[in-house]
Amino acid sequence: MRIDVFGVCRRPPLWVRDATQAYTRRMPRDVPVAFSHIAPGPNSVSSDERRRDEAQRLLKRIKPTTRLIALDERGVEADSAAVAHWLEEWRSGGADVALVIGGADGHGEVIFDQAQQRWSLSRLTLPHLLVQLVVAEQLYRAWSIIDGHPYHRG
């Protein structure tokens, strides 16, 4: 199983990449996590058109057999133990997983239509770069719970 995290944002600054990699390097070899980005849609179009454009470009990068999880503030909130349970389910299912972070205007409806799950990190609206970092940390924390590693003390 592989986990790909796709974000709609400009290229992240070095501090975000370094912090994200600090967590992804700790993941086991059989659960690699990779982050990639697509540029936001043009500002010259409506937010609906921008969401549609971003969604189509994201979906082109995701194989049809991949489990799609949309990061969305209206999704299911979960504690770290629940995320560990999800990670175990994803892993036992065998399919790759794509976690998708929407653009500034959110996700296009086609993302929600195709997503098997919606995950909310918080009811707060968070900046994309912070979402990326929190996702990386929570995936590592979930793995540490599964592995019985002392990182998680909650």
MIDOSE-1310 file (N, C-alpha, C; in nm, 2 decimals, decimal comma, always signed):
residues 154
mrid	+0,08/-0,12/+0,00/+0,00/+0,00/+0,00/+0,09/+0,12/+0,00; +0,05/+0,22/-0,07/+0,11/+0,35/-0,08/+0,01/+0,46/-0,05; +0,06/+0,56/+0,02/-0,03/+0,67/+0,05/+0,02/+0,80/-0,02; -0,06/+0,85/-0,11/-0,02/+0,98/-0,18/-0,11/+1,09/-0,12
vfgv	-0,05/+1,20/-0,09/-0,12/+1,31/-0,04/-0,11/+1,42/-0,15; -0,22/+1,46/-0,21/-0,22/+1,56/-0,31/-0,28/+1,69/-0,25; -0,21/+1,80/-0,28/-0,26/+1,93/-0,24/-0,27/+2,03/-0,35; -0,37/+2,12/-0,34/-0,38/+2,22/-0,44/-0,32/+2,35/-0,38
crrp	-0,20/+2,38/-0,41/-0,13/+2,49/-0,36/+0,00/+2,52/-0,44; +0,05/+2,63/-0,42/+0,19/+2,66/-0,48/+0,29/+2,57/-0,41; +0,40/+2,57/-0,46/+0,51/+2,48/-0,41/+0,54/+2,52/-0,26; +0,53/+2,43/-0,17/+0,55/+2,46/-0,03/+0,69/+2,51/+0,00
plwv	+0,70/+2,60/+0,10/+0,83/+2,64/+0,14/+0,92/+2,53/+0,20; +1,04/+2,55/+0,21/+1,14/+2,45/+0,26/+1,10/+2,40/+0,40; +1,06/+2,49/+0,49/+1,03/+2,45/+0,63/+0,91/+2,34/+0,63; +0,81/+2,36/+0,54/+0,70/+2,26/+0,53/+0,75/+2,13/+0,48
rdat	+0,83/+2,14/+0,37/+0,88/+2,01/+0,32/+0,97/+1,94/+0,42; +1,06/+2,01/+0,49/+1,14/+1,95/+0,59/+1,06/+1,88/+0,70; +0,97/+1,96/+0,75/+0,88/+1,91/+0,86/+0,80/+1,79/+0,82; +0,75/+1,79/+0,70/+0,67/+1,68/+0,64/+0,76/+1,56/+0,63
qayt	+0,87/+1,58/+0,57/+0,96/+1,46/+0,55/+1,02/+1,40/+0,68; +1,02/+1,49/+0,78/+1,07/+1,43/+0,91/+0,97/+1,32/+0,96; +0,84/+1,33/+0,93/+0,75/+1,23/+0,96/+0,74/+1,12/+0,86; +0,74/+1,15/+0,73/+0,72/+1,05/+0,63/+0,85/+0,95/+0,62
rrmp	+0,96/+1,00/+0,66/+1,08/+0,92/+0,66/+1,07/+0,81/+0,77; +0,99/+0,83/+0,87/+0,97/+0,74/+0,98/+0,87/+0,63/+0,95; +0,80/+0,64/+0,84/+0,70/+0,54/+0,81/+0,76/+0,41/+0,76; +0,70/+0,30/+0,78/+0,76/+0,17/+0,74/+0,77/+0,17/+0,59
rdvp	+0,86/+0,09/+0,54/+0,89/+0,07/+0,40/+0,76/+0,03/+0,32; +0,68/-0,06/+0,39/+0,56/-0,11/+0,32/+0,44/-0,01/+0,32; +0,46/+0,11/+0,38/+0,36/+0,21/+0,38/+0,42/+0,34/+0,35; +0,48/+0,36/+0,23/+0,54/+0,49/+0,19/+0,43/+0,60/+0,18
vafs	+0,47/+0,72/+0,22/+0,38/+0,83/+0,21/+0,46/+0,94/+0,12; +0,39/+0,99/+0,02/+0,45/+1,09/-0,07/+0,35/+1,21/-0,08; +0,41/+1,33/-0,09/+0,33/+1,45/-0,10/+0,36/+1,51/-0,24; +0,25/+1,55/-0,31/+0,27/+1,63/-0,43/+0,16/+1,73/-0,44
hiap	+0,18/+1,82/-0,53/+0,09/+1,94/-0,54/+0,06/+1,97/-0,69; -0,06/+2,03/-0,70/-0,09/+2,09/-0,83/-0,12/+2,24/-0,81; -0,09/+2,32/-0,91/-0,11/+2,46/-0,89/-0,26/+2,49/-0,89; -0,29/+2,59/-0,81/-0,43/+2,64/-0,81/-0,48/+2,68/-0,94
gpns	-0,61/+2,67/-0,96/-0,67/+2,72/-1,09/-0,66/+2,87/-1,10; -0,69/+2,92/-1,22/-0,67/+3,06/-1,25/-0,77/+3,14/-1,17; -0,72/+3,26/-1,13/-0,81/+3,35/-1,06/-0,91/+3,42/-1,15; -0,89/+3,41/-1,28/-0,97/+3,48/-1,38/-1,11/+3,41/-1,40
vssd	-1,13/+3,30/-1,34/-1,25/+3,22/-1,35/-1,33/+3,22/-1,22; -1,45/+3,18/-1,23/-1,53/+3,17/-1,10/-1,48/+3,06/-1,01; -1,52/+3,07/-0,88/-1,47/+2,97/-0,79/-1,52/+2,83/-0,83; -1,64/+2,82/-0,88/-1,70/+2,69/-0,93/-1,61/+2,63/-1,04
errr	-1,58/+2,72/-1,14/-1,49/+2,67/-1,25/-1,36/+2,63/-1,20; -1,30/+2,71/-1,10/-1,17/+2,68/-1,05/-1,17/+2,54/-0,97; -1,28/+2,52/-0,89/-1,29/+2,39/-0,82/-1,30/+2,27/-0,92; -1,38/+2,29/-1,03/-1,39/+2,19/-1,13/-1,26/+2,16/-1,19
deaq	-1,19/+2,26/-1,23/-1,06/+2,25/-1,30/-0,96/+2,18/-1,20; -0,95/+2,22/-1,08/-0,86/+2,16/-0,98/-0,90/+2,01/-0,96; -1,02/+1,98/-0,95/-1,07/+1,85/-0,92/-1,03/+1,75/-1,04; -1,05/+1,80/-1,16/-1,02/+1,72/-1,28/-0,87/+1,69/-1,29
rllk	-0,79/+1,79/-1,26/-0,65/+1,77/-1,26/-0,60/+1,68/-1,15; -0,66/+1,69/-1,03/-0,63/+1,59/-0,93/-0,67/+1,45/-0,97; -0,79/+1,43/-1,02/-0,83/+1,30/-1,05/-0,75/+1,24/-1,16; -0,69/+1,31/-1,25/-0,60/+1,26/-1,35/-0,48/+1,19/-1,29
rikp	-0,44/+1,24/-1,17/-0,32/+1,18/-1,11/-0,35/+1,06/-1,01; -0,48/+1,03/-1,00/-0,52/+0,92/-0,91/-0,57/+0,80/-0,99; -0,51/+0,69/-0,97/-0,56/+0,57/-1,04/-0,70/+0,53/-0,99; -0,79/+0,48/-1,08/-0,92/+0,44/-1,05/-0,93/+0,34/-0,93
ttrl	-0,83/+0,26/-0,91/-0,83/+0,16/-0,81/-0,78/+0,21/-0,67; -0,75/+0,34/-0,67/-0,70/+0,40/-0,54/-0,81/+0,44/-0,46; -0,80/+0,42/-0,33/-0,90/+0,47/-0,23/-0,89/+0,62/-0,21; -0,99/+0,69/-0,24/-0,98/+0,84/-0,24/-1,04/+0,89/-0,11
iald	-0,96/+0,97/-0,03/-1,01/+1,03/+0,09/-1,00/+1,18/+0,07; -1,11/+1,25/+0,09/-1,11/+1,40/+0,07/-1,10/+1,46/+0,21; -1,00/+1,55/+0,22/-0,98/+1,63/+0,35/-1,08/+1,74/+0,34; -1,17/+1,75/+0,43/-1,28/+1,85/+0,43/-1,33/+1,88/+0,57
ergv	-1,34/+2,01/+0,60/-1,39/+2,05/+0,73/-1,52/+1,99/+0,77; -1,60/+1,95/+0,67/-1,73/+1,89/+0,70/-1,73/+1,74/+0,70; -1,61/+1,68/+0,70/-1,59/+1,54/+0,71/-1,60/+1,48/+0,85; -1,56/+1,36/+0,86/-1,56/+1,29/+0,99/-1,44/+1,33/+1,07
eads	-1,46/+1,38/+1,19/-1,35/+1,41/+1,28/-1,31/+1,28/+1,35; -1,18/+1,26/+1,37/-1,14/+1,14/+1,43/-1,02/+1,17/+1,53; -1,01/+1,09/+1,64/-0,90/+1,10/+1,72/-0,79/+1,02/+1,66; -0,67/+1,02/+1,72/-0,55/+0,95/+1,66/-0,57/+0,80/+1,66
aava	-0,64/+0,75/+1,76/-0,67/+0,60/+1,76/-0,76/+0,56/+1,65; -0,86/+0,65/+1,61/-0,94/+0,62/+1,50/-0,87/+0,62/+1,37; -0,77/+0,72/+1,36/-0,69/+0,73/+1,24/-0,60/+0,60/+1,22; -0,55/+0,55/+1,34/-0,48/+0,43/+1,33/-0,56/+0,31/+1,29
hwle	-0,69/+0,31/+1,33/-0,78/+0,21/+1,28/-0,81/+0,22/+1,13; -0,82/+0,34/+1,08/-0,84/+0,36/+0,94/-0,72/+0,31/+0,86; -0,60/+0,35/+0,92/-0,47/+0,31/+0,85/-0,47/+0,15/+0,84; -0,50/+0,09/+0,95/-0,51/-0,06/+0,95/-0,61/-0,11/+0,84
ewrs	-0,72/-0,05/+0,83/-0,82/-0,09/+0,73/-0,77/-0,07/+0,59; -0,71/+0,05/+0,57/-0,66/+0,08/+0,44/-0,55/-0,02/+0,40; -0,46/-0,05/+0,49/-0,35/-0,14/+0,47/-0,41/-0,28/+0,44; -0,50/-0,33/+0,52/-0,56/-0,47/+0,50/-0,63/-0,47/+0,37
ggad	-0,69/-0,36/+0,32/-0,76/-0,36/+0,19/-0,67/-0,37/+0,07; -0,54/-0,34/+0,09/-0,44/-0,36/-0,01/-0,43/-0,25/-0,12; -0,54/-0,17/-0,13/-0,53/-0,07/-0,24/-0,45/+0,05/-0,19; -0,40/+0,12/-0,29/-0,33/+0,25/-0,26/-0,43/+0,35/-0,21
valv	-0,39/+0,45/-0,14/-0,47/+0,55/-0,08/-0,43/+0,69/-0,13; -0,52/+0,78/-0,17/-0,49/+0,91/-0,20/-0,57/+1,01/-0,11; -0,50/+1,09/-0,03/-0,56/+1,19/+0,05/-0,55/+1,32/-0,03; -0,66/+1,39/-0,04/-0,67/+1,51/-0,13/-0,70/+1,63/-0,04
igga	-0,62/+1,73/-0,05/-0,64/+1,86/+0,01/-0,68/+1,96/-0,09; -0,80/+2,01/-0,08/-0,86/+2,10/-0,18/-0,79/+2,23/-0,19; -0,83/+2,31/-0,29/-0,77/+2,44/-0,31/-0,84/+2,54/-0,21; -0,81/+2,67/-0,23/-0,86/+2,78/-0,15/-1,02/+2,78/-0,15
dghg	-1,08/+2,74/-0,26/-1,22/+2,74/-0,27/-1,28/+2,61/-0,23; -1,20/+2,51/-0,19/-1,25/+2,38/-0,15/-1,24/+2,28/-0,26; -1,31/+2,17/-0,25/-1,31/+2,06/-0,35/-1,42/+2,08/-0,45; -1,40/+2,04/-0,57/-1,50/+2,03/-0,67/-1,59/+1,91/-0,63
evif	-1,72/+1,92/-0,67/-1,81/+1,81/-0,63/-1,77/+1,67/-0,68; -1,70/+1,66/-0,79/-1,66/+1,53/-0,84/-1,57/+1,46/-0,74; -1,49/+1,54/-0,66/-1,40/+1,48/-0,56/-1,49/+1,41/-0,46; -1,59/+1,48/-0,41/-1,68/+1,42/-0,31/-1,76/+1,31/-0,36
dqaq	-1,80/+1,31/-0,49/-1,87/+1,20/-0,55/-1,79/+1,08/-0,56; -1,66/+1,09/-0,58/-1,57/+0,98/-0,60/-1,50/+0,93/-0,47; -1,50/+1,02/-0,37/-1,43/+0,99/-0,24/-1,51/+0,87/-0,16; -1,43/+0,78/-0,11/-1,49/+0,68/-0,03/-1,50/+0,73/+0,12
qrws	-1,44/+0,84/+0,15/-1,44/+0,89/+0,28/-1,40/+1,04/+0,28; -1,46/+1,11/+0,38/-1,42/+1,25/+0,41/-1,36/+1,26/+0,55; -1,25/+1,32/+0,56/-1,18/+1,33/+0,68/-1,16/+1,48/+0,72; -1,21/+1,52/+0,84/-1,19/+1,65/+0,89/-1,08/+1,65/+1,00
lsrl	-0,98/+1,73/+0,98/-0,88/+1,75/+1,08/-0,93/+1,84/+1,19; -1,03/+1,93/+1,16/-1,08/+2,02/+1,25/-1,20/+2,09/+1,18; -1,29/+2,15/+1,26/-1,39/+2,23/+1,20/-1,34/+2,37/+1,16; -1,22/+2,40/+1,21/-1,15/+2,52/+1,17/-1,11/+2,52/+1,02
tlph	-1,11/+2,63/+0,95/-1,05/+2,63/+0,82/-0,90/+2,65/+0,84; -0,82/+2,56/+0,79/-0,68/+2,56/+0,81/-0,60/+2,59/+0,68; -0,49/+2,65/+0,69/-0,41/+2,67/+0,56/-0,36/+2,54/+0,51; -0,35/+2,53/+0,38/-0,31/+2,40/+0,31/-0,18/+2,35/+0,37
llvq	-0,08/+2,44/+0,39/+0,05/+2,39/+0,43/+0,04/+2,33/+0,57; -0,04/+2,39/+0,66/-0,06/+2,33/+0,79/-0,13/+2,20/+0,78; -0,23/+2,19/+0,70/-0,30/+2,06/+0,68/-0,20/+1,95/+0,63; -0,11/+1,99/+0,54/-0,01/+1,89/+0,50/+0,08/+1,84/+0,61
lvva	+0,12/+1,93/+0,69/+0,20/+1,89/+0,81/+0,13/+1,81/+0,91; +0,00/+1,85/+0,94/-0,08/+1,77/+1,04/-0,11/+1,63/+0,98; -0,14/+1,62/+0,85/-0,16/+1,49/+0,79/-0,04/+1,40/+0,81; +0,08/+1,46/+0,78/+0,20/+1,38/+0,79/+0,22/+1,33/+0,93
eqly	+0,20/+1,42/+1,03/+0,22/+1,38/+1,17/+0,12/+1,28/+1,21; -0,01/+1,30/+1,17/-0,11/+1,20/+1,21/-0,09/+1,06/+1,15; -0,04/+1,06/+1,03/-0,01/+0,93/+0,97/+0,10/+0,86/+1,05; +0,20/+0,93/+1,08/+0,31/+0,87/+1,16/+0,26/+0,83/+1,30
raws	+0,18/+0,92/+1,36/+0,12/+0,88/+1,49/+0,04/+0,76/+1,48; -0,04/+0,75/+1,38/-0,13/+0,63/+1,36/-0,04/+0,50/+1,35; +0,07/+0,52/+1,27/+0,16/+0,40/+1,26/+0,22/+0,37/+1,39; +0,26/+0,47/+1,47/+0,32/+0,44/+1,60/+0,22/+0,37/+1,69
iidg	+0,10/+0,40/+1,68/-0,01/+0,34/+1,76/-0,01/+0,19/+1,72; -0,02/+0,16/+1,59/-0,03/+0,03/+1,54/+0,09/-0,05/+1,58; +0,21/+0,01/+1,57/+0,33/-0,06/+1,60/+0,37/-0,07/+1,75; +0,29/+0,00/+1,83/+0,32/+0,00/+1,98/+0,44/+0,08/+2,01
hpyh	+0,47/+0,17/+1,93/+0,58/+0,26/+1,95/+0,54/+0,37/+2,06; +0,64/+0,41/+2,14/+0,60/+0,50/+2,25/+0,57/+0,65/+2,21; +0,58/+0,68/+2,08/+0,56/+0,82/+2,03/+0,43/+0,87/+2,08; +0,32/+0,78/+2,06/+0,19/+0,82/+2,10/+0,17/+0,79/+2,25
rg	+0,14/+0,89/+2,33/+0,12/+0,87/+2,47/-0,03/+0,91/+2,51; -0,11/+0,93/+2,42/-0,25/+0,97/+2,45/-0,34/+0,87/+2,51
